[in-house]
Amino acid sequence: MLQLLPQSNTITPNTTNPNDAVEFINSYIEKYHCENMSVDISFMNILDACYVSTMCSTKHYIKYPAGKINWKISSELIREFNKDMELGNLEYTL
């Protein structure tokens, strides 16, 4: 089966609403083979970015336990906020 892959290596949700962003990223995870992926949420505030990265990393881990998501964020506080959750499949970059 052939699968069309997106042209960009980094996906960016087209909304600032965290629930819509989670839905957008989760549907991407379901639709495409993306064991390793990058997501830009640097435009989101700290709480929304924490919520989106946690929810989507959990969904991604269920499908790809050995995969990774690289989250592009705007603040080191997001990494600090989520560090105790031990989500092993994500990395944050500024």
PDB file with one MODEL, atoms N, CA, C and O in Angstrom:
MODEL        1
ATOM      1  N   MET A   1       0.835  -1.171   0.000  1.00  0.00           N
ATOM      2  CA  MET A   1       0.000   0.000   0.000  1.00  0.00           C
ATOM      3  C   MET A   1       0.886   1.242   0.000  1.00  0.00           C
ATOM      4  O   MET A   1       1.803   1.353   0.814  1.00  0.00           O
ATOM      5  N   LEU A   2       0.621   2.157  -0.891  1.00  0.00           N
ATOM      6  CA  LEU A   2       1.356   3.411  -0.950  1.00  0.00           C
ATOM      7  C   LEU A   2       0.742   4.408   0.013  1.00  0.00           C
ATOM      8  O   LEU A   2      -0.471   4.439   0.221  1.00  0.00           O
ATOM      9  N   GLN A   3       1.600   5.214   0.587  1.00  0.00           N
ATOM     10  CA  GLN A   3       1.125   6.221   1.525  1.00  0.00           C
ATOM     11  C   GLN A   3       1.747   7.559   1.144  1.00  0.00           C
ATOM     12  O   GLN A   3       2.962   7.670   0.987  1.00  0.00           O
ATOM     13  N   LEU A   4       0.900   8.566   0.999  1.00  0.00           N
ATOM     14  CA  LEU A   4       1.400   9.898   0.723  1.00  0.00           C
ATOM     15  C   LEU A   4       1.888  10.519   2.015  1.00  0.00           C
ATOM     16  O   LEU A   4       1.164  10.557   3.009  1.00  0.00           O
ATOM     17  N   LEU A   5       3.103  10.998   1.997  1.00  0.00           N
ATOM     18  CA  LEU A   5       3.667  11.627   3.171  1.00  0.00           C
ATOM     19  C   LEU A   5       3.627  13.140   3.006  1.00  0.00           C
ATOM     20  O   LEU A   5       3.731  13.642   1.887  1.00  0.00           O
ATOM     21  N   PRO A   6       3.480  13.861   4.092  1.00  0.00           N
ATOM     22  CA  PRO A   6       3.486  15.308   3.995  1.00  0.00           C
ATOM     23  C   PRO A   6       4.847  15.804   3.517  1.00  0.00           C
ATOM     24  O   PRO A   6       5.860  15.125   3.684  1.00  0.00           O
ATOM     25  N   GLN A   7       4.858  17.009   2.913  1.00  0.00           N
ATOM     26  CA  GLN A   7       6.091  17.541   2.343  1.00  0.00           C
ATOM     27  C   GLN A   7       7.051  18.038   3.408  1.00  0.00           C
ATOM     28  O   GLN A   7       8.265  17.979   3.208  1.00  0.00           O
ATOM     29  N   SER A   8       6.557  18.517   4.514  1.00  0.00           N
ATOM     30  CA  SER A   8       7.409  19.069   5.554  1.00  0.00           C
ATOM     31  C   SER A   8       7.727  18.012   6.601  1.00  0.00           C
ATOM     32  O   SER A   8       6.922  17.117   6.857  1.00  0.00           O
ATOM     33  N   ASN A   9       8.907  18.122   7.202  1.00  0.00           N
ATOM     34  CA  ASN A   9       9.283  17.204   8.269  1.00  0.00           C
ATOM     35  C   ASN A   9       8.676  17.608   9.602  1.00  0.00           C
ATOM     36  O   ASN A   9       8.605  16.789  10.518  1.00  0.00           O
ATOM     37  N   THR A  10       8.244  18.836   9.725  1.00  0.00           N
ATOM     38  CA  THR A  10       7.672  19.346  10.959  1.00  0.00           C
ATOM     39  C   THR A  10       6.220  19.702  10.723  1.00  0.00           C
ATOM     40  O   THR A  10       5.898  20.426   9.781  1.00  0.00           O
ATOM     41  N   ILE A  11       5.338  19.194  11.579  1.00  0.00           N
ATOM     42  CA  ILE A  11       3.939  19.586  11.454  1.00  0.00           C
ATOM     43  C   ILE A  11       3.645  20.687  12.462  1.00  0.00           C
ATOM     44  O   ILE A  11       4.242  20.747  13.537  1.00  0.00           O
ATOM     45  N   THR A  12       2.717  21.550  12.092  1.00  0.00           N
ATOM     46  CA  THR A  12       2.301  22.659  12.943  1.00  0.00           C
ATOM     47  C   THR A  12       0.787  22.687  12.967  1.00  0.00           C
ATOM     48  O   THR A  12       0.158  22.844  11.920  1.00  0.00           O
ATOM     49  N   PRO A  13       0.189  22.538  14.140  1.00  0.00           N
ATOM     50  CA  PRO A  13      -1.271  22.640  14.207  1.00  0.00           C
ATOM     51  C   PRO A  13      -1.717  24.021  13.722  1.00  0.00           C
ATOM     52  O   PRO A  13      -1.049  25.023  13.980  1.00  0.00           O
ATOM     53  N   ASN A  14      -2.822  24.065  13.035  1.00  0.00           N
ATOM     54  CA  ASN A  14      -3.307  25.329  12.478  1.00  0.00           C
ATOM     55  C   ASN A  14      -4.300  26.019  13.417  1.00  0.00           C
ATOM     56  O   ASN A  14      -5.195  26.734  12.967  1.00  0.00           O
ATOM     57  N   THR A  15      -4.138  25.804  14.705  1.00  0.00           N
ATOM     58  CA  THR A  15      -5.036  26.382  15.689  1.00  0.00           C
ATOM     59  C   THR A  15      -4.303  26.642  16.995  1.00  0.00           C
ATOM     60  O   THR A  15      -3.313  25.981  17.304  1.00  0.00           O
ATOM     61  N   THR A  16      -4.796  27.610  17.756  1.00  0.00           N
ATOM     62  CA  THR A  16      -4.246  27.836  19.094  1.00  0.00           C
ATOM     63  C   THR A  16      -5.099  27.169  20.165  1.00  0.00           C
ATOM     64  O   THR A  16      -4.728  27.160  21.338  1.00  0.00           O
ATOM     65  N   ASN A  17      -6.234  26.613  19.771  1.00  0.00           N
ATOM     66  CA  ASN A  17      -7.096  25.892  20.699  1.00  0.00           C
ATOM     67  C   ASN A  17      -6.436  24.546  21.014  1.00  0.00           C
ATOM     68  O   ASN A  17      -6.210  23.752  20.100  1.00  0.00           O
ATOM     69  N   PRO A  18      -6.123  24.272  22.284  1.00  0.00           N
ATOM     70  CA  PRO A  18      -5.397  23.034  22.595  1.00  0.00           C
ATOM     71  C   PRO A  18      -6.156  21.760  22.252  1.00  0.00           C
ATOM     72  O   PRO A  18      -5.543  20.778  21.834  1.00  0.00           O
ATOM     73  N   ASN A  19      -7.465  21.751  22.415  1.00  0.00           N
ATOM     74  CA  ASN A  19      -8.237  20.552  22.077  1.00  0.00           C
ATOM     75  C   ASN A  19      -8.211  20.288  20.582  1.00  0.00           C
ATOM     76  O   ASN A  19      -8.088  19.139  20.157  1.00  0.00           O
ATOM     77  N   ASP A  20      -8.327  21.342  19.780  1.00  0.00           N
ATOM     78  CA  ASP A  20      -8.249  21.180  18.332  1.00  0.00           C
ATOM     79  C   ASP A  20      -6.856  20.756  17.900  1.00  0.00           C
ATOM     80  O   ASP A  20      -6.707  19.977  16.959  1.00  0.00           O
ATOM     81  N   ALA A  21      -5.832  21.264  18.583  1.00  0.00           N
ATOM     82  CA  ALA A  21      -4.456  20.879  18.260  1.00  0.00           C
ATOM     83  C   ALA A  21      -4.221  19.402  18.570  1.00  0.00           C
ATOM     84  O   ALA A  21      -3.584  18.698  17.786  1.00  0.00           O
ATOM     85  N   VAL A  22      -4.729  18.932  19.701  1.00  0.00           N
ATOM     86  CA  VAL A  22      -4.602  17.507  20.053  1.00  0.00           C
ATOM     87  C   VAL A  22      -5.304  16.654  19.002  1.00  0.00           C
ATOM     88  O   VAL A  22      -4.766  15.635  18.569  1.00  0.00           O
ATOM     89  N   GLU A  23      -6.484  17.059  18.597  1.00  0.00           N
ATOM     90  CA  GLU A  23      -7.228  16.312  17.577  1.00  0.00           C
ATOM     91  C   GLU A  23      -6.459  16.286  16.252  1.00  0.00           C
ATOM     92  O   GLU A  23      -6.384  15.246  15.596  1.00  0.00           O
ATOM     93  N   PHE A  24      -5.892  17.424  15.862  1.00  0.00           N
ATOM     94  CA  PHE A  24      -5.136  17.522  14.615  1.00  0.00           C
ATOM     95  C   PHE A  24      -3.906  16.608  14.647  1.00  0.00           C
ATOM     96  O   PHE A  24      -3.667  15.858  13.701  1.00  0.00           O
ATOM     97  N   ILE A  25      -3.132  16.669  15.725  1.00  0.00           N
ATOM     98  CA  ILE A  25      -1.901  15.875  15.825  1.00  0.00           C
ATOM     99  C   ILE A  25      -2.230  14.391  15.949  1.00  0.00           C
ATOM    100  O   ILE A  25      -1.569  13.560  15.327  1.00  0.00           O
ATOM    101  N   ASN A  26      -3.235  14.051  16.740  1.00  0.00           N
ATOM    102  CA  ASN A  26      -3.612  12.643  16.891  1.00  0.00           C
ATOM    103  C   ASN A  26      -4.122  12.047  15.582  1.00  0.00           C
ATOM    104  O   ASN A  26      -3.847  10.884  15.286  1.00  0.00           O
ATOM    105  N   SER A  27      -4.857  12.825  14.801  1.00  0.00           N
ATOM    106  CA  SER A  27      -5.313  12.310  13.505  1.00  0.00           C
ATOM    107  C   SER A  27      -4.132  12.129  12.558  1.00  0.00           C
ATOM    108  O   SER A  27      -4.126  11.213  11.736  1.00  0.00           O
ATOM    109  N   TYR A  28      -3.137  13.000  12.671  1.00  0.00           N
ATOM    110  CA  TYR A  28      -1.915  12.840  11.883  1.00  0.00           C
ATOM    111  C   TYR A  28      -1.205  11.541  12.259  1.00  0.00           C
ATOM    112  O   TYR A  28      -0.755  10.797  11.388  1.00  0.00           O
ATOM    113  N   ILE A  29      -1.110  11.276  13.557  1.00  0.00           N
ATOM    114  CA  ILE A  29      -0.459  10.054  14.035  1.00  0.00           C
ATOM    115  C   ILE A  29      -1.199   8.820  13.514  1.00  0.00           C
ATOM    116  O   ILE A  29      -0.565   7.839  13.124  1.00  0.00           O
ATOM    117  N   GLU A  30      -2.515   8.861  13.505  1.00  0.00           N
ATOM    118  CA  GLU A  30      -3.308   7.737  13.008  1.00  0.00           C
ATOM    119  C   GLU A  30      -3.166   7.559  11.502  1.00  0.00           C
ATOM    120  O   GLU A  30      -3.131   6.433  11.008  1.00  0.00           O
ATOM    121  N   LYS A  31      -3.085   8.665  10.777  1.00  0.00           N
ATOM    122  CA  LYS A  31      -3.125   8.617   9.308  1.00  0.00           C
ATOM    123  C   LYS A  31      -1.787   8.254   8.682  1.00  0.00           C
ATOM    124  O   LYS A  31      -1.752   7.533   7.685  1.00  0.00           O
ATOM    125  N   TYR A  32      -0.685   8.741   9.248  1.00  0.00           N
ATOM    126  CA  TYR A  32       0.628   8.563   8.642  1.00  0.00           C
ATOM    127  C   TYR A  32       1.523   7.671   9.497  1.00  0.00           C
ATOM    128  O   TYR A  32       1.344   7.541  10.708  1.00  0.00           O
ATOM    129  N   HIS A  33       2.495   7.061   8.815  1.00  0.00           N
ATOM    130  CA  HIS A  33       3.534   6.335   9.541  1.00  0.00           C
ATOM    131  C   HIS A  33       4.531   7.380  10.022  1.00  0.00           C
ATOM    132  O   HIS A  33       5.251   7.972   9.217  1.00  0.00           O
ATOM    133  N   CYS A  34       4.576   7.604  11.312  1.00  0.00           N
ATOM    134  CA  CYS A  34       5.402   8.694  11.857  1.00  0.00           C
ATOM    135  C   CYS A  34       6.056   8.243  13.160  1.00  0.00           C
ATOM    136  O   CYS A  34       5.827   8.828  14.218  1.00  0.00           O
ATOM    137  N   GLU A  35       6.858   7.212  13.069  1.00  0.00           N
ATOM    138  CA  GLU A  35       7.513   6.705  14.270  1.00  0.00           C
ATOM    139  C   GLU A  35       8.383   7.787  14.913  1.00  0.00           C
ATOM    140  O   GLU A  35       8.462   7.880  16.138  1.00  0.00           O
ATOM    141  N   ASN A  36       9.025   8.592  14.093  1.00  0.00           N
ATOM    142  CA  ASN A  36       9.792   9.747  14.563  1.00  0.00           C
ATOM    143  C   ASN A  36       9.228  10.970  13.857  1.00  0.00           C
ATOM    144  O   ASN A  36       9.159  11.015  12.628  1.00  0.00           O
ATOM    145  N   MET A  37       8.829  11.950  14.637  1.00  0.00           N
ATOM    146  CA  MET A  37       8.198  13.125  14.049  1.00  0.00           C
ATOM    147  C   MET A  37       8.572  14.377  14.826  1.00  0.00           C
ATOM    148  O   MET A  37       9.060  14.299  15.954  1.00  0.00           O
ATOM    149  N   SER A  38       8.339  15.528  14.214  1.00  0.00           N
ATOM    150  CA  SER A  38       8.583  16.820  14.849  1.00  0.00           C
ATOM    151  C   SER A  38       7.307  17.647  14.772  1.00  0.00           C
ATOM    152  O   SER A  38       6.613  17.667  13.755  1.00  0.00           O
ATOM    153  N   VAL A  39       7.019  18.329  15.876  1.00  0.00           N
ATOM    154  CA  VAL A  39       5.813  19.155  15.958  1.00  0.00           C
ATOM    155  C   VAL A  39       6.208  20.521  16.510  1.00  0.00           C
ATOM    156  O   VAL A  39       6.914  20.614  17.514  1.00  0.00           O
ATOM    157  N   ASP A  40       5.750  21.570  15.853  1.00  0.00           N
ATOM    158  CA  ASP A  40       6.032  22.939  16.286  1.00  0.00           C
ATOM    159  C   ASP A  40       4.820  23.481  17.037  1.00  0.00           C
ATOM    160  O   ASP A  40       3.772  23.734  16.441  1.00  0.00           O
ATOM    161  N   ILE A  41       4.969  23.657  18.348  1.00  0.00           N
ATOM    162  CA  ILE A  41       3.925  24.275  19.171  1.00  0.00           C
ATOM    163  C   ILE A  41       4.483  25.507  19.881  1.00  0.00           C
ATOM    164  O   ILE A  41       4.001  25.894  20.946  1.00  0.00           O
ATOM    165  N   SER A  42       5.492  26.108  19.287  1.00  0.00           N
ATOM    166  CA  SER A  42       6.156  27.250  19.906  1.00  0.00           C
ATOM    167  C   SER A  42       5.263  28.479  20.004  1.00  0.00           C
ATOM    168  O   SER A  42       5.578  29.405  20.751  1.00  0.00           O
ATOM    169  N   PHE A  43       4.171  28.510  19.278  1.00  0.00           N
ATOM    170  CA  PHE A  43       3.245  29.638  19.321  1.00  0.00           C
ATOM    171  C   PHE A  43       2.229  29.526  20.460  1.00  0.00           C
ATOM    172  O   PHE A  43       1.475  30.467  20.708  1.00  0.00           O
ATOM    173  N   MET A  44       2.202  28.388  21.151  1.00  0.00           N
ATOM    174  CA  MET A  44       1.231  28.162  22.220  1.00  0.00           C
ATOM    175  C   MET A  44       1.754  28.663  23.558  1.00  0.00           C
ATOM    176  O   MET A  44       2.963  28.750  23.775  1.00  0.00           O
ATOM    177  N   ASN A  45       0.826  28.993  24.453  1.00  0.00           N
ATOM    178  CA  ASN A  45       1.250  29.376  25.801  1.00  0.00           C
ATOM    179  C   ASN A  45       1.701  28.119  26.558  1.00  0.00           C
ATOM    180  O   ASN A  45       1.509  26.996  26.092  1.00  0.00           O
ATOM    181  N   ILE A  46       2.294  28.327  27.713  1.00  0.00           N
ATOM    182  CA  ILE A  46       2.943  27.240  28.451  1.00  0.00           C
ATOM    183  C   ILE A  46       1.971  26.124  28.831  1.00  0.00           C
ATOM    184  O   ILE A  46       2.271  24.950  28.615  1.00  0.00           O
ATOM    185  N   LEU A  47       0.835  26.466  29.382  1.00  0.00           N
ATOM    186  CA  LEU A  47      -0.118  25.436  29.820  1.00  0.00           C
ATOM    187  C   LEU A  47      -0.694  24.651  28.654  1.00  0.00           C
ATOM    188  O   LEU A  47      -0.821  23.429  28.728  1.00  0.00           O
ATOM    189  N   ASP A  48      -1.041  25.344  27.579  1.00  0.00           N
ATOM    190  CA  ASP A  48      -1.577  24.651  26.408  1.00  0.00           C
ATOM    191  C   ASP A  48      -0.524  23.742  25.786  1.00  0.00           C
ATOM    192  O   ASP A  48      -0.837  22.629  25.365  1.00  0.00           O
ATOM    193  N   ALA A  49       0.719  24.206  25.724  1.00  0.00           N
ATOM    194  CA  ALA A  49       1.790  23.388  25.154  1.00  0.00           C
ATOM    195  C   ALA A  49       2.051  22.143  25.999  1.00  0.00           C
ATOM    196  O   ALA A  49       2.317  21.069  25.458  1.00  0.00           O
ATOM    197  N   CYS A  50       1.977  22.281  27.309  1.00  0.00           N
ATOM    198  CA  CYS A  50       2.145  21.119  28.198  1.00  0.00           C
ATOM    199  C   CYS A  50       1.032  20.104  27.966  1.00  0.00           C
ATOM    200  O   CYS A  50       1.282  18.902  27.875  1.00  0.00           O
ATOM    201  N   TYR A  51      -0.185  20.594  27.873  1.00  0.00           N
ATOM    202  CA  TYR A  51      -1.338  19.715  27.644  1.00  0.00           C
ATOM    203  C   TYR A  51      -1.213  18.994  26.302  1.00  0.00           C
ATOM    204  O   TYR A  51      -1.360  17.773  26.238  1.00  0.00           O
ATOM    205  N   VAL A  52      -0.947  19.732  25.248  1.00  0.00           N
ATOM    206  CA  VAL A  52      -0.880  19.151  23.906  1.00  0.00           C
ATOM    207  C   VAL A  52       0.253  18.130  23.812  1.00  0.00           C
ATOM    208  O   VAL A  52       0.058  17.033  23.289  1.00  0.00           O
ATOM    209  N   SER A  53       1.422  18.482  24.311  1.00  0.00           N
ATOM    210  CA  SER A  53       2.552  17.556  24.197  1.00  0.00           C
ATOM    211  C   SER A  53       2.343  16.292  25.024  1.00  0.00           C
ATOM    212  O   SER A  53       2.742  15.207  24.601  1.00  0.00           O
ATOM    213  N   THR A  54       1.731  16.417  26.182  1.00  0.00           N
ATOM    214  CA  THR A  54       1.470  15.242  27.019  1.00  0.00           C
ATOM    215  C   THR A  54       0.438  14.318  26.376  1.00  0.00           C
ATOM    216  O   THR A  54       0.657  13.110  26.286  1.00  0.00           O
ATOM    217  N   MET A  55      -0.668  14.874  25.935  1.00  0.00           N
ATOM    218  CA  MET A  55      -1.736  14.055  25.348  1.00  0.00           C
ATOM    219  C   MET A  55      -1.276  13.375  24.054  1.00  0.00           C
ATOM    220  O   MET A  55      -1.544  12.193  23.842  1.00  0.00           O
ATOM    221  N   CYS A  56      -0.593  14.118  23.203  1.00  0.00           N
ATOM    222  CA  CYS A  56      -0.181  13.551  21.919  1.00  0.00           C
ATOM    223  C   CYS A  56       0.996  12.588  22.054  1.00  0.00           C
ATOM    224  O   CYS A  56       1.091  11.614  21.308  1.00  0.00           O
ATOM    225  N   SER A  57       1.887  12.856  22.997  1.00  0.00           N
ATOM    226  CA  SER A  57       2.989  11.921  23.219  1.00  0.00           C
ATOM    227  C   SER A  57       2.468  10.587  23.744  1.00  0.00           C
ATOM    228  O   SER A  57       3.008   9.531  23.413  1.00  0.00           O
ATOM    229  N   THR A  58       1.433  10.636  24.551  1.00  0.00           N
ATOM    230  CA  THR A  58       0.811   9.405  25.046  1.00  0.00           C
ATOM    231  C   THR A  58       0.193   8.623  23.893  1.00  0.00           C
ATOM    232  O   THR A  58       0.376   7.410  23.797  1.00  0.00           O
ATOM    233  N   LYS A  59      -0.532   9.307  23.026  1.00  0.00           N
ATOM    234  CA  LYS A  59      -1.139   8.657  21.854  1.00  0.00           C
ATOM    235  C   LYS A  59      -0.051   8.069  20.957  1.00  0.00           C
ATOM    236  O   LYS A  59      -0.183   6.947  20.468  1.00  0.00           O
ATOM    237  N   HIS A  60       1.009   8.821  20.746  1.00  0.00           N
ATOM    238  CA  HIS A  60       2.104   8.370  19.887  1.00  0.00           C
ATOM    239  C   HIS A  60       2.792   7.139  20.488  1.00  0.00           C
ATOM    240  O   HIS A  60       3.156   6.215  19.760  1.00  0.00           O
ATOM    241  N   TYR A  61       2.969   7.126  21.799  1.00  0.00           N
ATOM    242  CA  TYR A  61       3.605   5.992  22.470  1.00  0.00           C
ATOM    243  C   TYR A  61       2.777   4.718  22.320  1.00  0.00           C
ATOM    244  O   TYR A  61       3.331   3.631  22.163  1.00  0.00           O
ATOM    245  N   ILE A  62       1.464   4.851  22.369  1.00  0.00           N
ATOM    246  CA  ILE A  62       0.598   3.677  22.207  1.00  0.00           C
ATOM    247  C   ILE A  62       0.812   3.038  20.839  1.00  0.00           C
ATOM    248  O   ILE A  62       0.827   1.813  20.724  1.00  0.00           O
ATOM    249  N   LYS A  63       0.975   3.854  19.806  1.00  0.00           N
ATOM    250  CA  LYS A  63       1.154   3.336  18.457  1.00  0.00           C
ATOM    251  C   LYS A  63       2.611   2.974  18.160  1.00  0.00           C
ATOM    252  O   LYS A  63       2.881   1.982  17.483  1.00  0.00           O
ATOM    253  N   TYR A  64       3.548   3.779  18.667  1.00  0.00           N
ATOM    254  CA  TYR A  64       4.980   3.580  18.398  1.00  0.00           C
ATOM    255  C   TYR A  64       5.770   3.609  19.707  1.00  0.00           C
ATOM    256  O   TYR A  64       6.344   4.647  20.039  1.00  0.00           O
ATOM    257  N   PRO A  65       5.821   2.519  20.455  1.00  0.00           N
ATOM    258  CA  PRO A  65       6.532   2.516  21.738  1.00  0.00           C
ATOM    259  C   PRO A  65       8.018   2.860  21.627  1.00  0.00           C
ATOM    260  O   PRO A  65       8.605   3.363  22.584  1.00  0.00           O
ATOM    261  N   ALA A  66       8.624   2.599  20.490  1.00  0.00           N
ATOM    262  CA  ALA A  66      10.046   2.907  20.316  1.00  0.00           C
ATOM    263  C   ALA A  66      10.270   4.232  19.595  1.00  0.00           C
ATOM    264  O   ALA A  66      11.415   4.601  19.337  1.00  0.00           O
ATOM    265  N   GLY A  67       9.203   4.951  19.267  1.00  0.00           N
ATOM    266  CA  GLY A  67       9.314   6.190  18.509  1.00  0.00           C
ATOM    267  C   GLY A  67       9.613   7.403  19.369  1.00  0.00           C
ATOM    268  O   GLY A  67       9.677   7.313  20.595  1.00  0.00           O
ATOM    269  N   LYS A  68       9.797   8.546  18.707  1.00  0.00           N
ATOM    270  CA  LYS A  68      10.099   9.813  19.380  1.00  0.00           C
ATOM    271  C   LYS A  68       9.328  10.948  18.716  1.00  0.00           C
ATOM    272  O   LYS A  68       9.099  10.946  17.506  1.00  0.00           O
ATOM    273  N   ILE A  69       8.937  11.910  19.537  1.00  0.00           N
ATOM    274  CA  ILE A  69       8.392  13.168  19.032  1.00  0.00           C
ATOM    275  C   ILE A  69       9.314  14.281  19.511  1.00  0.00           C
ATOM    276  O   ILE A  69       9.624  14.379  20.699  1.00  0.00           O
ATOM    277  N   ASN A  70       9.742  15.106  18.584  1.00  0.00           N
ATOM    278  CA  ASN A  70      10.519  16.296  18.908  1.00  0.00           C
ATOM    279  C   ASN A  70       9.567  17.486  18.911  1.00  0.00           C
ATOM    280  O   ASN A  70       9.005  17.845  17.876  1.00  0.00           O
ATOM    281  N   TRP A  71       9.392  18.085  20.063  1.00  0.00           N
ATOM    282  CA  TRP A  71       8.483  19.223  20.220  1.00  0.00           C
ATOM    283  C   TRP A  71       9.272  20.517  20.179  1.00  0.00           C
ATOM    284  O   TRP A  71      10.189  20.704  20.979  1.00  0.00           O
ATOM    285  N   LYS A  72       8.936  21.409  19.266  1.00  0.00           N
ATOM    286  CA  LYS A  72       9.543  22.739  19.245  1.00  0.00           C
ATOM    287  C   LYS A  72       8.687  23.628  20.140  1.00  0.00           C
ATOM    288  O   LYS A  72       7.500  23.833  19.884  1.00  0.00           O
ATOM    289  N   ILE A  73       9.311  24.154  21.199  1.00  0.00           N
ATOM    290  CA  ILE A  73       8.578  24.919  22.209  1.00  0.00           C
ATOM    291  C   ILE A  73       9.186  26.306  22.365  1.00  0.00           C
ATOM    292  O   ILE A  73      10.254  26.595  21.824  1.00  0.00           O
ATOM    293  N   SER A  74       8.499  27.149  23.103  1.00  0.00           N
ATOM    294  CA  SER A  74       8.945  28.533  23.264  1.00  0.00           C
ATOM    295  C   SER A  74       9.574  28.803  24.621  1.00  0.00           C
ATOM    296  O   SER A  74      10.163  29.866  24.819  1.00  0.00           O
ATOM    297  N   SER A  75       9.465  27.865  25.565  1.00  0.00           N
ATOM    298  CA  SER A  75       9.942  28.131  26.914  1.00  0.00           C
ATOM    299  C   SER A  75      10.480  26.860  27.568  1.00  0.00           C
ATOM    300  O   SER A  75       9.936  25.770  27.390  1.00  0.00           O
ATOM    301  N   GLU A  76      11.544  27.025  28.317  1.00  0.00           N
ATOM    302  CA  GLU A  76      12.126  25.936  29.089  1.00  0.00           C
ATOM    303  C   GLU A  76      11.160  25.446  30.175  1.00  0.00           C
ATOM    304  O   GLU A  76      11.289  24.318  30.650  1.00  0.00           O
ATOM    305  N   LEU A  77      10.210  26.272  30.563  1.00  0.00           N
ATOM    306  CA  LEU A  77       9.245  25.909  31.603  1.00  0.00           C
ATOM    307  C   LEU A  77       8.385  24.709  31.205  1.00  0.00           C
ATOM    308  O   LEU A  77       7.940  23.950  32.066  1.00  0.00           O
ATOM    309  N   ILE A  78       8.156  24.542  29.931  1.00  0.00           N
ATOM    310  CA  ILE A  78       7.358  23.403  29.456  1.00  0.00           C
ATOM    311  C   ILE A  78       8.097  22.098  29.746  1.00  0.00           C
ATOM    312  O   ILE A  78       7.497  21.130  30.214  1.00  0.00           O
ATOM    313  N   ARG A  79       9.375  22.078  29.472  1.00  0.00           N
ATOM    314  CA  ARG A  79      10.196  20.896  29.765  1.00  0.00           C
ATOM    315  C   ARG A  79      10.204  20.617  31.269  1.00  0.00           C
ATOM    316  O   ARG A  79      10.059  19.471  31.693  1.00  0.00           O
ATOM    317  N   GLU A  80      10.371  21.654  32.058  1.00  0.00           N
ATOM    318  CA  GLU A  80      10.393  21.505  33.509  1.00  0.00           C
ATOM    319  C   GLU A  80       9.053  20.999  34.048  1.00  0.00           C
ATOM    320  O   GLU A  80       9.019  20.164  34.951  1.00  0.00           O
ATOM    321  N   PHE A  81       7.973  21.497  33.501  1.00  0.00           N
ATOM    322  CA  PHE A  81       6.641  21.109  33.952  1.00  0.00           C
ATOM    323  C   PHE A  81       6.388  19.621  33.706  1.00  0.00           C
ATOM    324  O   PHE A  81       5.787  18.955  34.549  1.00  0.00           O
ATOM    325  N   ASN A  82       6.829  19.097  32.582  1.00  0.00           N
ATOM    326  CA  ASN A  82       6.541  17.710  32.200  1.00  0.00           C
ATOM    327  C   ASN A  82       7.635  16.717  32.569  1.00  0.00           C
ATOM    328  O   ASN A  82       7.480  15.526  32.299  1.00  0.00           O
ATOM    329  N   LYS A  83       8.724  17.152  33.170  1.00  0.00           N
ATOM    330  CA  LYS A  83       9.849  16.240  33.406  1.00  0.00           C
ATOM    331  C   LYS A  83       9.516  15.105  34.362  1.00  0.00           C
ATOM    332  O   LYS A  83      10.074  14.017  34.218  1.00  0.00           O
ATOM    333  N   ASP A  84       8.640  15.309  35.319  1.00  0.00           N
ATOM    334  CA  ASP A  84       8.315  14.265  36.291  1.00  0.00           C
ATOM    335  C   ASP A  84       7.338  13.221  35.766  1.00  0.00           C
ATOM    336  O   ASP A  84       7.117  12.208  36.428  1.00  0.00           O
ATOM    337  N   MET A  85       6.756  13.439  34.607  1.00  0.00           N
ATOM    338  CA  MET A  85       5.810  12.471  34.036  1.00  0.00           C
ATOM    339  C   MET A  85       6.519  11.312  33.362  1.00  0.00           C
ATOM    340  O   MET A  85       5.886  10.305  33.046  1.00  0.00           O
ATOM    341  N   GLU A  86       7.809  11.430  33.137  1.00  0.00           N
ATOM    342  CA  GLU A  86       8.616  10.380  32.541  1.00  0.00           C
ATOM    343  C   GLU A  86       8.042   9.862  31.225  1.00  0.00           C
ATOM    344  O   GLU A  86       7.932   8.655  31.012  1.00  0.00           O
ATOM    345  N   LEU A  87       7.683  10.782  30.361  1.00  0.00           N
ATOM    346  CA  LEU A  87       7.254  10.418  29.020  1.00  0.00           C
ATOM    347  C   LEU A  87       8.512  10.213  28.190  1.00  0.00           C
ATOM    348  O   LEU A  87       9.108  11.181  27.717  1.00  0.00           O
ATOM    349  N   GLY A  88       8.912   8.990  28.013  1.00  0.00           N
ATOM    350  CA  GLY A  88      10.197   8.685  27.405  1.00  0.00           C
ATOM    351  C   GLY A  88      10.274   8.867  25.904  1.00  0.00           C
ATOM    352  O   GLY A  88      11.343   8.691  25.320  1.00  0.00           O
ATOM    353  N   ASN A  89       9.168   9.214  25.264  1.00  0.00           N
ATOM    354  CA  ASN A  89       9.199   9.291  23.809  1.00  0.00           C
ATOM    355  C   ASN A  89       9.184  10.721  23.293  1.00  0.00           C
ATOM    356  O   ASN A  89       8.835  10.953  22.135  1.00  0.00           O
ATOM    357  N   LEU A  90       9.556  11.681  24.128  1.00  0.00           N
ATOM    358  CA  LEU A  90       9.539  13.059  23.648  1.00  0.00           C
ATOM    359  C   LEU A  90      10.812  13.790  23.991  1.00  0.00           C
ATOM    360  O   LEU A  90      11.503  13.476  24.960  1.00  0.00           O
ATOM    361  N   GLU A  91      11.101  14.781  23.160  1.00  0.00           N
ATOM    362  CA  GLU A  91      12.208  15.689  23.400  1.00  0.00           C
ATOM    363  C   GLU A  91      11.715  17.092  23.102  1.00  0.00           C
ATOM    364  O   GLU A  91      10.950  17.313  22.163  1.00  0.00           O
ATOM    365  N   TYR A  92      12.163  18.030  23.909  1.00  0.00           N
ATOM    366  CA  TYR A  92      11.797  19.431  23.704  1.00  0.00           C
ATOM    367  C   TYR A  92      13.000  20.205  23.172  1.00  0.00           C
ATOM    368  O   TYR A  92      14.115  20.041  23.667  1.00  0.00           O
ATOM    369  N   THR A  93      12.777  21.036  22.179  1.00  0.00           N
ATOM    370  CA  THR A  93      13.811  21.939  21.681  1.00  0.00           C
ATOM    371  C   THR A  93      13.253  23.337  21.636  1.00  0.00           C
ATOM    372  O   THR A  93      12.077  23.550  21.340  1.00  0.00           O
ATOM    373  N   LEU A  94      14.119  24.290  21.935  1.00  0.00           N
ATOM    374  CA  LEU A  94      13.704  25.698  21.918  1.00  0.00           C
ATOM    375  C   LEU A  94      13.892  26.291  20.547  1.00  0.00           C
ATOM    376  O   LEU A  94      13.598  27.467  20.337  1.00  0.00           O
TER     377      LEU A  94
ENDMDL
END
